Amino acid sequence: MRRLVKAVEALLELLYPSRCAFCHRFTGGEKVCGACLRDLPWTEGREQRQKFPFISCCVAPLYYEEDVRASLLRYKFGGLRFYGKIYSEILSKCVDGNGISCDIITWVPLSGRRRRSRGYDQARLIAEGLAERLALPCRPLLKKTRHNPAQSGTGSPEKRRANVSGVYAAADPALTEGKRVLLVDDIVTTGATLSECARVLQMAGAASVCAAAVARHRPVRAPEERKTKD
């Protein structure tokens, strides 16, 4: 099956010249153009890292805005599954740069209904690409027990937490026990989904859980802090 997917991707590359995964301009072979490598909204310093309940550290290399947002929407809803490998390369540098150590990689799973509709699990593809780059095992340590509304349309942080409460379960407690787990998703907003998944993993015996996402929302600064920055 993987050989077939690679063959299809190679054929598409011949039929449709490469475009940058972010600005979507023709690049002549590069997956990310030089301008985007320079000008994308990269996170820097402390803002690469966040902390959420049950999660030691969550890292993200990009802010979820402009071309990054458009790219991730094409990936999730436009069938551009090969973007997963591009994101995993970017994410691996962020994970390494922040000194995150883990024993095993897993991902935030989709419900069966959403996976069938989309044709693939976008977080899984990123996690598998990341595991390949970091030479670590990647396993489905979580399963989704019921379909719930998408977090993007849920609203407040409280509603987001309620929306994901109880919808995940441990898929392989024996493999999880005692492990330092790196949990992967495409986007982190309030951290509600990642926190619930991390809680389930720790209940299954995980020694610790760190998380990594391709993009995060830019933090909202208080007016006093903005004045200080200015």
C-alpha positions as CSV (number, residue, x, y, z in Angstrom):
1,M,0.0,0.0,0.0
2,R,2.8,2.4,0.9
3,R,4.5,1.7,-2.5
4,L,1.2,2.5,-4.2
5,V,0.9,5.8,-2.3
6,K,4.5,6.8,-3.2
7,A,3.9,5.9,-6.9
8,V,0.8,8.1,-6.9
9,E,2.6,11.0,-5.3
10,A,5.5,10.7,-7.8
11,L,3.0,10.7,-10.7
12,L,1.2,13.8,-9.3
13,E,4.6,15.5,-9.0
14,L,5.2,15.0,-12.7
15,L,1.7,16.1,-13.7
16,Y,1.5,19.1,-11.3
17,P,4.8,20.9,-10.7
18,S,5.7,21.5,-7.1
19,R,4.2,24.3,-5.2
20,C,5.3,25.6,-1.8
21,A,3.3,23.9,0.9
22,F,2.6,27.3,2.5
23,C,2.3,30.2,0.0
24,H,1.3,27.7,-2.8
25,R,3.5,29.3,-5.4
26,F,5.4,27.2,-7.9
27,T,8.8,26.4,-6.7
28,G,10.5,24.1,-9.3
29,G,10.9,21.3,-6.9
30,E,11.2,22.7,-3.4
31,K,8.5,21.8,-0.9
32,V,8.9,25.1,1.0
33,C,10.1,28.1,-0.9
34,G,13.0,30.3,0.4
35,A,10.7,33.2,1.1
36,C,8.5,31.2,3.4
37,L,11.4,29.6,5.2
38,R,12.5,33.2,5.9
39,D,9.1,34.9,6.5
40,L,6.6,32.5,7.9
41,P,5.3,33.4,11.4
42,W,7.8,31.2,13.3
43,T,7.6,31.0,17.1
44,E,10.7,32.0,18.9
45,G,12.2,31.5,22.4
46,R,9.8,30.9,25.2
47,E,6.8,31.1,22.9
48,Q,7.8,27.9,21.2
49,R,6.8,26.2,24.5
50,Q,3.5,25.9,26.4
51,K,2.4,24.0,29.5
52,F,-1.0,22.4,29.9
53,P,-2.5,20.1,32.5
54,F,-0.9,16.6,32.4
55,I,1.6,17.8,29.8
56,S,5.2,18.6,30.8
57,C,5.9,20.7,27.7
58,C,4.2,21.4,24.4
59,V,6.2,22.8,21.5
60,A,5.1,24.3,18.2
61,P,7.3,25.9,15.5
62,L,4.7,28.1,13.8
63,Y,1.8,30.4,14.6
64,Y,-1.6,29.4,13.2
65,E,-2.1,32.4,10.9
66,E,-2.0,33.5,7.2
67,D,-0.2,31.1,5.0
68,V,0.3,28.6,7.8
69,R,-3.4,28.4,8.4
70,A,-4.2,28.1,4.7
71,S,-1.6,25.3,4.4
72,L,-3.0,23.3,7.3
73,L,-6.6,23.7,5.9
74,R,-5.4,22.3,2.5
75,Y,-3.8,19.4,4.3
76,K,-6.8,18.5,6.4
77,F,-9.6,19.1,3.9
78,G,-7.9,19.2,0.5
79,G,-6.4,15.8,0.4
80,L,-2.8,17.0,0.3
81,R,-1.6,14.2,2.6
82,F,2.0,14.5,1.5
83,Y,2.2,17.8,3.5
84,G,2.5,15.5,6.6
85,K,6.1,14.8,5.8
86,I,6.9,18.4,5.2
87,Y,5.4,19.3,8.6
88,S,7.2,16.5,10.3
89,E,10.6,17.8,9.1
90,I,9.8,21.2,10.5
91,L,8.5,19.8,13.7
92,S,11.5,17.5,14.3
93,K,13.8,20.5,14.4
94,C,11.6,22.1,17.0
95,V,11.5,19.0,19.1
96,D,15.3,18.6,18.9
97,G,15.9,22.3,19.6
98,N,13.8,22.2,22.7
99,G,15.6,19.1,24.1
100,I,12.5,16.9,24.3
101,S,13.4,13.3,25.0
102,C,10.9,10.5,24.7
103,D,10.6,6.7,24.2
104,I,7.6,6.5,21.9
105,I,5.5,8.8,19.7
106,T,1.7,8.7,19.3
107,W,-1.0,11.1,18.0
108,V,-4.4,12.5,18.8
109,P,-6.7,10.1,16.8
110,L,-9.7,11.0,14.7
111,S,-13.0,9.3,15.1
112,G,-13.8,6.5,12.7
113,R,-16.4,8.7,11.0
114,R,-14.1,11.6,10.5
115,R,-11.2,9.4,9.3
116,R,-13.5,7.7,6.7
117,S,-14.8,11.1,5.5
118,R,-11.3,12.6,5.2
119,G,-9.5,9.5,4.0
120,Y,-6.6,9.7,6.4
121,D,-5.7,10.8,9.9
122,Q,-3.7,14.0,9.6
123,A,-2.0,13.8,13.0
124,R,-1.0,10.2,12.4
125,L,0.9,11.1,9.2
126,I,2.8,13.9,11.0
127,A,3.6,11.6,13.9
128,E,4.8,8.8,11.6
129,G,7.0,11.2,9.7
130,L,8.4,12.7,13.0
131,A,9.1,9.2,14.4
132,E,11.0,8.3,11.2
133,R,13.2,11.4,11.5
134,L,13.8,10.9,15.2
135,A,14.3,7.1,14.9
136,L,11.6,6.3,17.5
137,P,8.7,3.9,17.4
138,C,5.3,5.4,16.6
139,R,2.3,3.5,17.9
140,P,-1.5,4.1,18.3
141,L,-1.6,4.4,22.1
142,L,-5.0,6.2,22.0
143,K,-8.4,5.5,20.5
144,K,-11.4,7.7,20.1
145,T,-14.5,6.0,21.6
146,R,-17.1,8.3,20.2
147,H,-17.5,11.0,17.5
148,N,-17.8,14.5,18.9
149,P,-18.2,18.0,17.3
150,A,-15.0,19.6,15.9
151,Q,-13.2,21.7,18.5
152,S,-12.9,24.6,16.1
153,G,-16.6,25.3,16.3
154,T,-17.0,24.7,20.1
155,G,-16.3,28.1,21.6
156,S,-14.9,28.9,25.0
157,P,-12.1,27.0,26.7
158,E,-14.7,25.5,29.1
159,K,-16.8,24.2,26.3
160,R,-13.7,22.8,24.5
161,R,-12.8,20.8,27.7
162,A,-16.3,19.5,28.0
163,N,-16.4,18.6,24.3
164,V,-13.4,16.2,24.6
165,S,-14.1,14.9,28.1
166,G,-14.3,11.1,28.1
167,V,-14.0,10.6,24.3
168,Y,-10.5,9.1,24.3
169,A,-9.3,5.8,25.8
170,A,-6.0,3.9,26.1
171,A,-5.5,1.6,23.1
172,D,-2.5,-0.3,24.4
173,P,-1.8,0.2,28.2
174,A,1.0,-2.4,28.2
175,L,2.9,-0.4,25.6
176,T,2.2,2.9,27.4
177,E,3.3,1.9,30.9
178,G,6.5,3.5,32.0
179,K,7.1,5.3,28.7
180,R,7.9,8.9,28.1
181,V,5.4,9.7,25.4
182,L,5.5,12.4,22.8
183,L,1.9,13.2,21.7
184,V,1.5,14.8,18.2
185,D,-1.3,16.9,16.7
186,D,-1.5,19.4,13.9
187,I,-2.8,22.5,15.7
188,V,-2.9,23.5,19.4
189,T,-5.4,26.1,20.6
190,T,-6.4,25.9,24.2
191,G,-4.7,22.6,24.8
192,A,-8.0,20.9,25.9
193,T,-7.7,18.0,23.5
194,L,-4.0,17.4,24.2
195,S,-4.6,17.6,27.9
196,E,-7.4,15.1,27.8
197,C,-5.3,12.7,25.8
198,A,-2.3,13.1,28.1
199,R,-4.6,12.5,31.1
200,V,-5.7,9.2,29.5
201,L,-2.1,8.2,28.8
202,Q,-1.0,8.9,32.3
203,M,-3.9,6.9,33.7
204,A,-2.6,4.1,31.5
205,G,0.8,4.3,33.1
206,A,2.8,6.7,31.0
207,A,5.8,8.1,32.9
208,S,5.4,11.5,31.3
209,V,3.8,13.2,28.3
210,C,5.2,15.9,26.2
211,A,3.3,17.3,23.1
212,A,4.2,18.7,19.7
213,A,2.0,20.5,17.2
214,V,2.8,22.1,13.8
215,A,1.2,25.4,14.8
216,R,-0.2,27.2,17.8
217,H,-2.3,30.3,18.2
218,R,-0.5,33.5,19.0
219,P,-0.8,34.5,22.7
220,V,-3.1,37.4,23.4
221,R,-1.2,40.0,25.5
222,A,-2.7,42.2,28.1
223,P,-2.8,45.9,27.2
224,E,-0.2,46.7,29.8
225,E,2.2,44.1,28.4
226,R,1.6,45.4,24.8
227,K,2.5,49.0,26.0
228,T,5.7,47.7,27.6
229,K,6.6,45.8,24.4
230,D,6.0,49.0,22.3
